[in-house]
Amino acid sequence: MGVACKRRTVRQLQDYGLSERRALRYAGISASTLRYTPRIQDDALLRERLHQLAQQHKRNGYRMLHNRLRMEGWDSNVKRIYRIYREESLMVRQREKRKLSVSERQPLTCPQAPNEIWSMDFIFDELANGRRIKNLTIVDDCSKEAIGIVADTSIPAVYVIRVLEHIKQVRSLPKVIRTDNGPEFAGRVMQKWIAENHLEHRFIQPGKPMQNAFIESFNGRLRDECLSVRWFANLRHMRSILAGWQADYNHKRPHSALGYTPPAVYAAQHVSSSHQQVIMAASPKMQAMQP
């Protein structure tokens, strides 16, 4: 029961002949509460100033605005400010998260040949001066070859496409590219490039990095064998170290998943073996065509 309702109850009991003291005891309120008269405050100036502050500081909530008013000398408690704040509809609107277009998510599959599926991801590190660096890593899921390791302070979707276009000049693109759901990969710019190059884009499920296990494993080796044991003076120094590590990883470092064969050597052997199988398969047909 609210205070207003209790006041009415006291008045009704008095109308039935009860004294004010007994009526107050039955209603459970004090005499001061019964006789209280609310003071009507003129909020016009306060409302106007609150509006001005809300327009100047659009991302400030009512608590921040209340503290700004206090610093200006306004003697109003936070509840009063909140009431006016709500009545004037000055609430900070939540920014809507942009919805990114994503294709159907598929489970992790093991490719049967090099250049069928590439995985891409980002790994972060920093320079000696504390500058944060973003590294784009691209790996062939079958041969485990490091297709690219690109370091820069910022790598948006356009940058990723530029890297892939450069790789496209020296080797053919894969049939499938697997990534997480980051904005660099799931945005419209990347999706347009994927469609133009007639590729399939596979996304992992949010919060499940093991669905991109090949690139996660590679990033772990990159972190353990290079980023965590080297000191980078500047971005040029980091790029030089990464290029040397990538060359060693691809051509000299034995990979346990490939029978301790370097990735580039494994890829070359696989291509040579596939080419030889094609020739052997075509030989009977060629002999049959001879007179």
Secondary structure as the mmCIF struct_conf table of DSSP 4:
data_model
#
loop_
_struct_conf.conf_type_id
_struct_conf.id
_struct_conf.beg_label_comp_id
_struct_conf.beg_label_asym_id
_struct_conf.beg_label_seq_id
_struct_conf.end_label_comp_id
_struct_conf.end_label_asym_id
_struct_conf.end_label_seq_id
HELX_RH_AL_P HELX_RH_AL_P1 VAL A 3 ASP A 15
TURN_TY1_P TURN_TY1_P1 TYR A 16 GLY A 17
HELX_RH_AL_P HELX_RH_AL_P2 GLU A 20 ALA A 27
TURN_TY1_P TURN_TY1_P2 GLY A 28 GLY A 28
HELX_RH_AL_P HELX_RH_AL_P3 ALA A 31 ARG A 35
HELX_LH_PP_P HELX_LH_PP_P1 PRO A 38 GLN A 41
HELX_RH_AL_P HELX_RH_AL_P4 ALA A 44 GLN A 56
BEND BEND1 HIS A 57 HIS A 57
TURN_TY1_P TURN_TY1_P3 LYS A 58 ARG A 59
HELX_RH_AL_P HELX_RH_AL_P5 TYR A 62 GLU A 72
TURN_TY1_P TURN_TY1_P4 GLY A 73 GLY A 73
HELX_RH_AL_P HELX_RH_AL_P6 VAL A 78 GLU A 87
TURN_TY1_P TURN_TY1_P5 GLU A 88 SER A 89
HELX_LH_PP_P HELX_LH_PP_P2 MET A 91 SER A 101
BEND BEND2 GLN A 112 ALA A 113
TURN_TY1_P TURN_TY1_P6 PRO A 114 ASN A 115
BEND BEND3 GLU A 116 GLU A 116
STRN STRN1 ILE A 117 GLU A 126
TURN_TY1_P TURN_TY1_P7 ALA A 128 ASN A 129
STRN STRN2 ARG A 132 ASP A 140
TURN_TY1_P TURN_TY1_P8 ASP A 141 SER A 143
STRN STRN3 ALA A 146 ASP A 152
BEND BEND4 THR A 153 THR A 153
HELX_RH_AL_P HELX_RH_AL_P7 ALA A 157 VAL A 170
BEND BEND5 ARG A 171 ARG A 171
BEND BEND6 LYS A 175 LYS A 175
STRN STRN4 VAL A 176 THR A 179
BEND BEND7 ASN A 181 ASN A 181
HELX_RH_AL_P HELX_RH_AL_P8 PRO A 183 ALA A 186
BEND BEND8 GLY A 187 GLY A 187
HELX_RH_AL_P HELX_RH_AL_P9 ARG A 188 GLU A 196
TURN_TY1_P TURN_TY1_P9 ASN A 197 HIS A 198
STRN STRN5 GLU A 200 PHE A 203
HELX_LH_PP_P HELX_LH_PP_P3 ILE A 204 GLN A 205
TURN_TY1_P TURN_TY1_P10 PRO A 206 GLY A 207
HELX_RH_3T_P HELX_RH_3T_P1 PRO A 209 ASN A 212
HELX_RH_AL_P HELX_RH_AL_P10 ALA A 213 LEU A 222
HELX_RH_PI_P HELX_RH_PI_P1 ARG A 223 LEU A 227
TURN_TY1_P TURN_TY1_P11 SER A 228 VAL A 229
BEND BEND9 ALA A 233 ASN A 234
HELX_RH_AL_P HELX_RH_AL_P11 LEU A 235 HIS A 251
TURN_TY1_P TURN_TY1_P12 LYS A 252 LYS A 252
BEND BEND10 ARG A 253 ARG A 253
STRN STRN6 HIS A 255 HIS A 255
HELX_RH_3T_P HELX_RH_3T_P2 SER A 256 LEU A 258
TURN_TY1_P TURN_TY1_P13 GLY A 259 GLY A 259
BEND BEND11 TYR A 260 TYR A 260
STRN STRN7 THR A 261 THR A 261
HELX_RH_AL_P HELX_RH_AL_P12 PRO A 263 MET A 289
#
